[in-house]
Amino acid sequence: MLPQPYFTIAATVGTIFLVPLVLKKLLGFTLRTFFPKTEEPLIGDDWKEGVVYLYMFPRRWTRQMLNLSPFAIKLESWLRMRSIPYQVVETNKFSKHTKQIPYIKYNGQEVSDTYFIIPFLEDKFSLSRDEGLTKQQQGASRATIRMVDDCTSIINFVFRYKYLSKDFVLKYFRIYGINNFLLLKLLYKYAMPAMISVRAKASSVGRHEEADVSVLAEDDFRAISNYLGDNEFFNGSSPGLVDCTLFGHLSQIVYLDLAFPFKDVLNDECTNIVPYLDRFRDRIWPDWKNLVNDNPF
């Protein structure tokens, strides 16, 4: 038997790295077995020059949300706001290059990650990157986008896949009746929280108790609310990329009947956020009710 210090190290490494890895492999094997990836769509003569093909999770997988991925909502909102011709390709295939979703294909070229997709399309469609904003507004927008994409998004993931995983998975997320399989229910219950915990620890969010993580979300809301003030949109009367980003992430919190503990601050202090999201939704997503499933599974 290993001496105590070495045994402790081995057990710690196994718990942190090996157990989540095994669970992830088991989940992947199960999904591939029961639900093979869709065939590559839009090939041959189906492609159109000048059209952005947006690859994202199928809308039918969720209820009360436009898409399972907040980054897909962010990107599709931006495409609509900028009047860029696009076509949604619903798929469970990830980018070949970065293993991310969403991603796009434009004139046969694949680009992934919204941080690179949007500048790529701005160049292709000769769009201004500064959006007519002052230097101060550009700085505030950039900082807010990074905060929401890299911090608020992790908090959202931790709560819906770990602390609220049972309610979220069974009531708001379903893949082709996937929840009817007992094995997959067990994998969702144990594998997803383990994988999310590992990812969250990389950004320090997963190293804290649930109540402390909730405080982080509340502080993010306060920062957004304070800057927004009485503005119609984040920087004035017209929406921009920062608004698309905020809507992509916050709509998955505000519009879900899910008991996020940090939602109370929206009613008590940050009362301008929900009306702001509603204004954005009404302007950019007039077909919201036709796209979003609001019925129980």
C-alpha positions as CSV (number, residue, x, y, z in Angstrom):
1,M,0.0,0.0,0.0
2,L,1.2,3.5,-0.8
3,P,2.5,5.7,2.1
4,Q,-0.1,8.1,3.4
5,P,1.2,11.3,1.6
6,Y,1.4,9.5,-1.8
7,F,-2.0,7.9,-1.3
8,T,-3.5,11.3,-0.5
9,I,-1.9,12.8,-3.6
10,A,-3.1,9.9,-5.8
11,A,-6.7,10.2,-4.4
12,T,-6.8,13.9,-4.9
13,V,-5.6,13.7,-8.5
14,G,-8.1,10.9,-9.2
15,T,-11.0,12.9,-7.7
16,I,-10.2,16.1,-9.5
17,F,-9.2,14.8,-12.9
18,L,-9.9,11.1,-13.5
19,V,-13.5,10.8,-12.1
20,P,-14.9,13.7,-14.2
21,L,-13.0,12.4,-17.2
22,V,-14.4,8.9,-16.9
23,L,-17.9,10.4,-16.4
24,K,-17.5,12.6,-19.5
25,K,-16.3,9.7,-21.6
26,L,-19.3,7.6,-20.4
27,L,-21.7,10.4,-21.2
28,G,-20.2,10.9,-24.7
29,F,-20.3,7.2,-25.4
30,T,-24.0,7.0,-24.4
31,L,-25.0,10.0,-26.5
32,R,-23.1,8.7,-29.5
33,T,-24.7,5.3,-29.1
34,F,-28.3,6.4,-28.7
35,F,-28.2,9.7,-30.6
36,P,-25.6,9.7,-33.4
37,K,-24.6,13.2,-34.7
38,T,-26.5,14.6,-37.6
39,E,-25.2,14.4,-41.1
40,E,-23.4,17.4,-42.5
41,P,-26.2,19.7,-43.9
42,L,-26.0,22.3,-46.7
43,I,-23.6,20.6,-49.1
44,G,-23.2,20.9,-52.8
45,D,-25.7,23.1,-54.6
46,D,-27.5,24.0,-51.4
47,W,-24.8,26.6,-50.5
48,K,-25.4,30.2,-51.4
49,E,-22.7,32.8,-51.8
50,G,-22.9,35.8,-49.3
51,V,-25.2,33.9,-46.8
52,V,-24.0,33.2,-43.3
53,Y,-24.8,29.7,-42.2
54,L,-25.2,29.7,-38.4
55,Y,-24.6,26.3,-36.8
56,M,-26.3,25.9,-33.4
57,F,-28.2,23.5,-31.2
58,P,-31.8,22.7,-32.3
59,R,-34.3,25.1,-30.9
60,R,-36.6,22.1,-30.0
61,W,-34.1,21.0,-27.3
62,T,-35.2,23.8,-24.9
63,R,-38.3,25.6,-23.7
64,Q,-38.6,29.3,-22.7
65,M,-35.2,29.9,-24.5
66,L,-34.2,30.7,-28.0
67,N,-31.3,28.2,-27.8
68,L,-29.4,26.2,-25.3
69,S,-26.3,28.2,-26.0
70,P,-26.4,31.9,-24.8
71,F,-23.6,32.5,-27.3
72,A,-25.8,31.4,-30.2
73,I,-28.5,33.8,-29.0
74,K,-25.8,36.6,-28.8
75,L,-24.6,35.8,-32.4
76,E,-28.0,35.4,-34.0
77,S,-29.2,38.7,-32.3
78,W,-26.2,40.5,-33.8
79,L,-26.8,39.0,-37.3
80,R,-30.4,40.3,-37.1
81,M,-29.4,43.7,-35.7
82,R,-26.8,44.1,-38.5
83,S,-29.3,42.9,-41.2
84,I,-26.8,40.2,-42.3
85,P,-28.4,37.5,-44.5
86,Y,-28.1,34.2,-42.5
87,Q,-29.6,30.8,-42.3
88,V,-29.8,28.7,-39.1
89,V,-28.5,25.2,-39.3
90,E,-29.7,23.2,-36.3
91,T,-27.1,20.6,-35.4
92,N,-25.4,18.8,-32.6
93,K,-22.1,18.8,-34.4
94,F,-19.3,21.0,-33.0
95,S,-16.8,23.0,-35.0
96,K,-14.1,20.8,-36.5
97,H,-11.4,23.2,-35.5
98,T,-12.2,24.3,-32.0
99,K,-14.9,21.9,-30.9
100,Q,-17.2,24.8,-30.1
101,I,-20.8,25.7,-30.9
102,P,-22.1,28.0,-32.3
103,Y,-19.9,28.5,-35.4
104,I,-20.5,29.8,-38.9
105,K,-19.7,28.9,-42.5
106,Y,-19.4,31.7,-44.9
107,N,-18.6,31.1,-48.6
108,G,-17.2,27.7,-47.5
109,Q,-15.0,29.1,-44.7
110,E,-15.7,27.9,-41.2
111,V,-15.2,30.3,-38.2
112,S,-15.9,29.5,-34.6
113,D,-16.1,31.5,-31.3
114,T,-18.2,34.8,-31.3
115,Y,-15.0,36.7,-30.4
116,F,-13.7,35.9,-33.9
117,I,-16.9,35.3,-35.8
118,I,-18.1,38.9,-35.4
119,P,-14.9,40.7,-36.4
120,F,-14.7,38.3,-39.4
121,L,-18.2,39.2,-40.6
122,E,-17.6,42.9,-39.9
123,D,-14.7,42.8,-42.4
124,K,-16.7,40.7,-44.9
125,F,-19.7,43.0,-44.8
126,S,-17.7,46.3,-44.4
127,L,-19.3,47.1,-41.1
128,S,-17.9,49.7,-38.6
129,R,-16.5,48.1,-35.4
130,D,-16.9,51.2,-33.2
131,E,-20.7,51.4,-33.8
132,G,-20.5,55.2,-33.6
133,L,-19.7,55.0,-29.9
134,T,-17.3,57.3,-28.0
135,K,-14.0,55.8,-26.7
136,Q,-15.5,55.7,-23.2
137,Q,-18.6,53.8,-24.4
138,Q,-16.4,51.4,-26.4
139,G,-14.3,50.7,-23.3
140,A,-17.4,50.1,-21.1
141,S,-19.0,47.9,-23.7
142,R,-15.9,45.8,-24.1
143,A,-15.5,45.4,-20.4
144,T,-19.1,44.4,-20.0
145,I,-19.0,41.9,-22.8
146,R,-16.0,40.2,-21.2
147,M,-17.6,40.2,-17.8
148,V,-20.8,38.6,-19.1
149,D,-19.2,36.2,-21.5
150,D,-16.5,35.0,-19.1
151,C,-18.1,35.3,-15.7
152,T,-21.8,35.6,-15.7
153,S,-22.1,32.8,-18.2
154,I,-20.1,30.5,-15.9
155,I,-22.4,31.4,-13.0
156,N,-25.4,30.5,-15.2
157,F,-23.9,27.2,-16.2
158,V,-23.0,26.3,-12.6
159,F,-26.5,27.0,-11.4
160,R,-28.5,25.3,-14.2
161,Y,-26.2,22.2,-14.5
162,K,-25.2,21.8,-10.8
163,Y,-27.3,23.5,-8.2
164,L,-30.5,23.4,-10.2
165,S,-29.7,20.6,-12.5
166,K,-32.7,18.4,-11.8
167,D,-35.2,21.1,-12.5
168,F,-33.4,22.5,-15.5
169,V,-32.7,19.2,-17.3
170,L,-36.1,17.7,-16.7
171,K,-38.2,20.8,-17.3
172,Y,-36.2,23.0,-19.8
173,F,-33.8,20.8,-21.7
174,R,-34.6,17.7,-23.7
175,I,-32.8,16.0,-26.5
176,Y,-35.2,13.8,-28.6
177,G,-36.9,12.4,-25.4
178,I,-33.4,11.8,-23.9
179,N,-34.8,12.2,-20.4
180,N,-36.9,9.0,-20.8
181,F,-33.7,6.9,-20.3
182,L,-32.9,6.1,-16.7
183,L,-29.2,5.8,-17.5
184,L,-29.1,9.2,-19.1
185,K,-31.0,10.7,-16.1
186,L,-28.3,9.3,-13.9
187,L,-25.6,10.7,-16.1
188,Y,-27.2,14.1,-16.1
189,K,-27.5,14.0,-12.3
190,Y,-23.9,13.0,-11.7
191,A,-21.8,13.5,-14.8
192,M,-22.9,17.0,-15.7
193,P,-22.3,18.5,-12.2
194,A,-18.9,16.9,-12.1
195,M,-17.9,18.3,-15.5
196,I,-19.3,21.7,-14.7
197,S,-17.5,21.8,-11.4
198,V,-14.1,21.2,-13.1
199,R,-14.8,23.9,-15.7
200,A,-16.0,26.4,-13.1
201,K,-12.9,25.9,-10.9
202,A,-10.8,27.1,-13.8
203,S,-12.4,30.5,-13.4
204,S,-12.6,30.3,-9.6
205,V,-16.4,30.4,-9.6
206,G,-16.6,26.7,-8.8
207,R,-14.4,27.0,-5.7
208,H,-17.1,28.8,-3.7
209,E,-20.3,27.9,-2.0
210,E,-23.7,28.4,-3.7
211,A,-24.5,31.5,-1.7
212,D,-21.2,33.1,-2.6
213,V,-21.6,32.4,-6.3
214,S,-25.1,34.0,-6.1
215,V,-23.5,37.1,-4.7
216,L,-21.2,37.3,-7.7
217,A,-24.2,37.3,-10.1
218,E,-25.9,40.0,-8.0
219,D,-22.9,42.2,-8.3
220,D,-22.8,41.6,-12.1
221,F,-26.5,42.7,-12.3
222,R,-25.8,45.8,-10.2
223,A,-22.9,46.8,-12.5
224,I,-25.1,46.4,-15.6
225,S,-28.0,48.3,-14.0
226,N,-25.8,51.2,-12.8
227,Y,-24.4,51.8,-16.3
228,L,-27.7,51.3,-18.1
229,G,-29.5,53.8,-16.0
230,D,-32.4,55.4,-17.9
231,N,-30.9,54.5,-21.3
232,E,-33.2,52.7,-23.8
233,F,-30.2,50.4,-24.6
234,F,-26.8,50.1,-23.0
235,N,-25.2,53.0,-24.8
236,G,-28.3,55.1,-25.7
237,S,-31.2,54.8,-28.1
238,S,-29.7,52.2,-30.4
239,P,-28.7,48.6,-29.6
240,G,-25.2,47.3,-30.2
241,L,-23.0,44.2,-29.7
242,V,-23.0,44.7,-26.0
243,D,-26.8,44.5,-26.0
244,C,-26.8,41.3,-28.0
245,T,-24.3,39.8,-25.5
246,L,-26.4,40.9,-22.5
247,F,-29.6,39.6,-24.0
248,G,-28.0,36.3,-25.0
249,H,-27.0,35.5,-21.4
250,L,-29.6,37.3,-19.3
251,S,-32.6,36.1,-21.3
252,Q,-31.6,32.6,-20.2
253,I,-32.0,33.7,-16.6
254,V,-34.8,36.2,-16.6
255,Y,-37.2,34.4,-19.0
256,L,-36.9,31.0,-17.4
257,D,-39.2,30.0,-14.6
258,L,-36.2,28.6,-12.8
259,A,-35.5,29.5,-9.2
260,F,-32.1,31.3,-9.6
261,P,-31.6,32.8,-6.1
262,F,-30.0,35.9,-7.5
263,K,-33.1,36.9,-9.5
264,D,-34.5,38.7,-6.4
265,V,-32.1,41.6,-7.0
266,L,-33.8,42.3,-10.3
267,N,-37.0,43.1,-8.4
268,D,-35.5,44.8,-5.4
269,E,-32.6,46.9,-6.9
270,C,-32.0,46.4,-10.6
271,T,-35.5,47.2,-11.8
272,N,-34.4,48.6,-15.1
273,I,-32.9,45.3,-16.5
274,V,-36.1,43.3,-17.2
275,P,-37.8,46.2,-19.2
276,Y,-34.5,46.7,-21.0
277,L,-34.4,43.0,-22.1
278,D,-38.1,43.2,-23.1
279,R,-37.3,46.3,-25.3
280,F,-34.4,44.4,-27.0
281,R,-36.6,41.3,-27.5
282,D,-39.4,43.3,-29.0
283,R,-37.1,45.1,-31.5
284,I,-34.8,42.3,-32.5
285,W,-37.1,39.3,-32.0
286,P,-40.6,40.2,-33.0
287,D,-41.2,36.5,-33.9
288,W,-40.2,35.4,-30.4
289,K,-43.5,33.6,-29.7
290,N,-43.2,31.6,-32.9
291,L,-39.6,30.5,-32.1
292,V,-39.7,29.8,-28.4
293,N,-41.5,26.8,-27.0
294,D,-43.3,27.8,-23.8
295,N,-45.1,24.6,-23.2
296,P,-44.0,21.9,-20.7
297,F,-42.3,18.9,-22.3
